[in-house]
């Protein structure tokens, strides 16, 4: 089985990193935590930019570090790609020559990703003759990712690649990152402090706090675990995998099935049978004792209350189960007064309501 196994202990001044990881060897793993939690330090250890005296790293079938036997593969010999917050392109070179620079690192016999595929995946064919300093922030990052892929990495490291972009540029590049997730068989370690990026891109999630691994597991499970910080606050959300069953182009709506029933979202660019990951924020979920009629809310489905926990003064977070499957957990952030009025408790059978315009997918 393909796995990424790592163990790093590193003291940097007052900061201590002590992380042991066993991660999937494919898909996107997000390294998530607040500023100063050790995300970038961990990524640098994986890259070999930080030489930890006590460390171990195995990427699928290759060991890159084993301090017990004195093995340390230097960074320039590790088949990895690294994308930083800033694109760091050569401003005096055009896009084509920037990409050629990445390609030259790999002998032809070892190339696993063709340059043409990287250009097509990132949608940069029309930019090839532009100079690096003539690109927008989003275009620069797409070129930087394509350059990293041109090196045919066995592991792609991304250190908050969207952090320096404004909302518009971030929205522009996210669909390309989703394409990388769907179409490339290269494991990705993706550092972020943005819950929306994690929910949209990551299969697996590592929560870091003060240099320690607080939790590691499937993203959809960790995001709704009531003993972890992600399940609280304004950004709390749940992820549900759905399958498109019907599209209404006239209303720009798609309807999809999941274990808890049907859900509608404002996106008609989907195909029947397509699997889609949707994100539902806890603040967008309301609760009712009866199925409502004569309402503008299209998404109403039965749920059971599994847990209620204090979120902040005057508010509670309600953990919900839809369809009896752990993969269909929802969160609802409501006032304490509403929870009392509905007499909510574990096991309560109620209805969840979500506006279609609030379903992100």
N, C-alpha and C positions, 0 to 999 in steps of 0.2 A: 504494500500500500504506500502511495506517495505521501510523505509527511515532511514538514519542516520542524526540526527539533533543535532547540537552542537553550543555552544556559549561560547567563552573563552576570558576573559580579564586578562592579566598577565603582571606585571612589573618586569623585571629582570635587575637591574642596569640601563643602558642607553637604553636597548631594551624593547619595548612594543609590546605585542601580543594583537591584537583585531580582533578576527576572528569569523564570524557567517557563519555557513555552513548548507546546506540542500542537502544531497547527496543520491544517489541510495543505497538501502539496499542490493544490490547484484552486482556482477561484480567487476572490479578493478577500483578504483579511485586513480589517481596519484596526489600526492602533489608535485608541481614543483616550483622551484625558485632557485635563485642564493645562494651562501654561505652566511649565516647570515640573510636569509629572514624569518626564523622562522619555517622551515619545521619540524625539530626534536623536537622543543619545542611544536609544535602543536600535534605531535604524542604522546609525553610524557603526555600531558594533556588528550588525549583520553584514554591512558593506565591507568591514575590515578597516574603516577609517579610524576607529577606536580599537586599539589592541588591548583587550582585556586579559590580564594575567591569568585569570581563572575563567575560562570560557570553552564552550562547545557549540558547534553549529554543523548540522547536517541538512542539506537541501536535497530532498528526495534521495537519490542514490550516491550523492557525493558529500564527503566530509570536508568542510572548509576550515574548521578549527577544532583542535582537540588538545587542550593544554596538558592533559595527562601524558601525552606522548610527544609533546613539543611540536605539534603540527599547527602551522598558521599559514594559510594561503594568502599572499598579499593581494591587496584590492585590485591591482591591475591584472591579476591572473584569475579573478573570480568572474564567471560569465553572468554578469548582472547589468541591469540598466538602472540609472539613478536619475530621477526627475526632482529638481529642487523647487522651492517656492518661486524663485526667479528663474526665468528660462535659461539665462547664461548662454545665449547664442553668440557666435562670432559676428559682431556687427559689420565687419568689413567683408564678410562673405555673404553670398546670396543663399537662399534656402537650400537649393540643390547641393551646393558645396558644403553647407552645414551637415546635411544628411550624409554626404559622401564621407565626411570625417568619421561619423559613427560607423559607417559600413567598413572602413579600412581596418577597424580593430579586429575583424573576424575573418579568418581564412575562408575562401570560397567553399571548401568542403564542410565547414562547420556552420554555415548559415542556415538557420531554421526559419527565419522570417525574411521574405524578400522585400527589397526596398519598395517595389511597386505595391505590395500588399500594405505596407506601413503608410504609404502616401494615400492609398485609397481609404484605409480605415479612418485616418484622421482628416480626410477631406481637404488636403492641402495641395492638390495637383495644380491649381491655378496660382499658387504662390511661389512656385519653384524659382522664378527669376527675380523675385524681390529680395532686396537687401534685408538683413536681420533687423536693422534699426528702422525699417519702414513698415513694420508689422504692428498690429494691435496687440494688447496683452494676451487676449485669448488665442490669437494666431501664433504668437511666439510660443505659448505653452503647447499648442498642438504640434508645432514643429519640434520642440524639445522632446515630446513624447515619441514622435516618429523617429527622431535621431536615436533615442534610447532603444527603440524596438529594432532599428537597423543593425544594432550590435548583437542581435539574436540572443537575448539574455535567457538564462534558465530561471531567473528571478528578477522581477521588476519592483524597484523601490520608489515610492512616491511620497515626498515630504511636503504635505500641505500644498499641493500644486495649484489650488484655487484661492489660496489665502490672500494673494495680492491683487485679485481681480474684483471688479465691481459686480453688482448683481447681474447686469446685462451680460457681461463677458462670462461670468460663471454659468449662466443659463445656456450660453452658446456652446460651452465646452463639455458640459455634463453628458449630453447625448453621445458624444464621441467616446467618453470614458465608459459608458454603458456598452458601446459596441466592442470595446476591448474586452470587457467582461464576458460578453456573449460569444465572441468569435475567436478569441485567442486562448490557447492552452498553455498559458504562462502564469504561474502564481504571482500575485501582486500583494505586497505589503503597503498599505495606504495609510499614512499618518494624517489625522484630522482632529480638529476640535469642534467640527460642525456636525451636529446630529443629523441634519437633513442629507448631507453627503453620505454619511455612514449608512443611513436607512436606504438610500437609493442604490448604493453600489456594493455594499459589503455582504458576503455570505457568512463570514465568521468575524467575531469581534473580540478584541482584547482591550479590557479597561485597565488603564494604568493610573496609579495614585502614589505620589511620592516615591517613584522608582520601583514600586512593587506591583505585581499583577493582582488586581482586585478580583477580576473574573475573566474567563475565556470560554467562548462557546458560540453556537449559532446566533446570528444577529437578532433574529426575530424573537428568540427566547430571552436574551439578555435585556432587550429594550423594554420588556414588560415585567421583568422580575422586580417585585416590590421591595426587595432588600438591596437594590442597587440605585445609584443616583439618577440614572437615565430615565427611570420611571416617574420622575417628579419634575416639577417646574413647568414653565411655559412651553418648552420644546418637547415635552414627553409625547411619544407617539407609538403606534403599533404598526407592524408590517403584516400584510395578508397577501398570499399568493392566490391569484384568481385566473380563471380561463374565460376569455371573451366568448359570449354566446350570441350576441346580437348587436348590431350597430345601427344607429339612427342618424345618418349624416345631416338630415334637415335640422336636427337639434344639436348637432355636434356631440352626441352622446354615444357611449358604449356601455353595454350591459354585460356583466360577467358573473360567473358562478363561483362560489366557494362553499366550504362545508357548512357555513351558517346560512346560506341562501343565495340571494342575488344582490349585486351591488352595481350602482350606476356611477359613471365618472365622466367628466367633461373632456372627452377626447375621442374624436371619430376617426383618427388615423390608425386605428388598430384593426387587426384581422380576426375573423371568427376562428376560434381554436387557439389563438395566441395566448401564451402564458404571460401574465403581467404581475409585477410586484407593485402593490399600492400601499401608500403610507397614510394613516389616519391619525391626525393629532388629537390628543386627549381633550383639548379645549373645544374641538369641533363636534364632540359627541354629547348629545343630550339623552336623558332617560325619561321613560314614561311607563306607567303601570298598564296602560291599554294601548292597543294598536290604533293609532290616530287616523282619522279620515279627514278629507278636505284640507290637506296641508300641502305646502310647496316642497316639503322634504320628500325626496324619492326613495331614500334608503331607510327602511324601517325593518328590523329583524329581531327575533326573539333571542335573548341572552340570559345567562344566569350569573349572579354575582358570586365571585370566588373570594374576594378580599376587599376590604375597605381600609385605607390608611390615610393619616393626616398628611396633607400636602404643604400647606402654609396656613397662617391664621385665617379662619373662616372658610377654608376650602379642604376638600378631601379628594383623594384619587381612588376611583373605583375600578377594580380589575374585573373584567367580564370575559365569559366564555361563550362563543357562538358556535353552535353545531356540535358541541361536545369534543372538539379536537383541540389539543394544546396549541396547534398552529394557528388557531383562529382567536387568539387572545386580543381583546381590545382594552383600551384605557379610557375612562371618562373623568374629566376634571370638573367637579361641580361644587357648589357651595355647601357648607355644613348644614345650612337651613334646608336646602333641597333634599339632602340625604335623610334628614330627620322627617321631613314632610312625607317622603316616599316610604319611610320606615324600612330603609335598606339594611340588609344584613346578609351574611354569607348564605348562599342558597336561594336568595330571592329570585323569582322568575319575572323578568321585566322585558321591556323593549328598548333597543338602542336606536337612535335617530342620527343620521349623518347627511348633511346637504351634499349633493353631488358636486357642487363647485368647490367643496372642501376636500374631496378625495384626490390625493396626489399620486399620479401614476403615469 
